[in-house]
Amino acid sequence: MQIFMLFIGTITLVIGVKLIYDARLLVEQYFSVSNKNSAVVFLKVLGTFCAILGAFLISKNWNIIL
């Protein structure tokens, strides 16, 4: 179970970082909204929360590696 949670934490962290760095490209490619700046901010905030959640899951399950 701890390895599974570590894996989920890693995937969530990677998705969060990807959302933060590529928010503008994702908005231009997948969404057709009139106000792109607010959509970019939304994706960056969502990516930040995903990265924090992933880091939290990794830190709570870190003892399985050590």
C-alpha positions in Angstrom: 0.0 0.0 0.0 2.8 2.4 0.8 4.5 1.7 -2.6 1.2 2.4 -4.3 0.8 5.7 -2.4 4.4 6.7 -3.2 3.7 6.0 -6.9 0.4 8.1 -6.8 2.3 10.9 -5.1 5.0 10.9 -7.7 2.5 10.9 -10.6 0.5 13.7 -8.9 3.7 15.7 -8.4 4.7 15.3 -12.1 1.3 16.3 -13.3 1.3 19.4 -11.0 4.7 20.5 -12.3 3.6 19.9 -15.9 0.5 22.1 -15.3 2.6 24.9 -13.9 5.2 25.0 -16.6 3.0 24.4 -19.7 -0.2 26.1 -18.6 -0.2 28.6 -21.5 0.5 26.0 -24.1 -2.3 23.7 -22.7 -4.8 26.6 -22.7 -4.0 27.5 -26.3 -4.1 23.9 -27.5 -7.1 22.4 -25.6 -9.4 25.2 -24.6 -11.2 27.9 -26.5 -11.9 30.5 -23.9 -12.1 34.2 -24.5 -10.0 35.2 -21.4 -6.9 33.0 -21.7 -5.1 34.7 -18.8 -7.7 33.6 -16.2 -7.5 30.1 -17.6 -3.7 30.1 -17.4 -3.9 31.3 -13.8 -6.5 28.6 -12.9 -4.2 25.9 -14.4 -1.2 27.2 -12.5 -3.1 27.2 -9.2 -4.4 23.7 -9.9 -0.9 22.6 -10.7 0.4 24.1 -7.5 -2.2 22.2 -5.5 -1.3 19.0 -7.3 2.4 19.5 -6.7 1.8 20.1 -3.0 -0.4 17.1 -2.7 2.1 14.9 -4.5 5.0 16.1 -2.3 2.9 15.5 0.8 2.1 11.9 -0.3 5.8 11.3 -1.1 6.9 12.7 2.3 4.4 10.6 4.2 5.5 7.4 2.5 9.2 8.1 2.3 10.1 5.6 5.0 9.4 2.7 2.7 12.5 3.7 0.6 14.8 4.2 3.6 
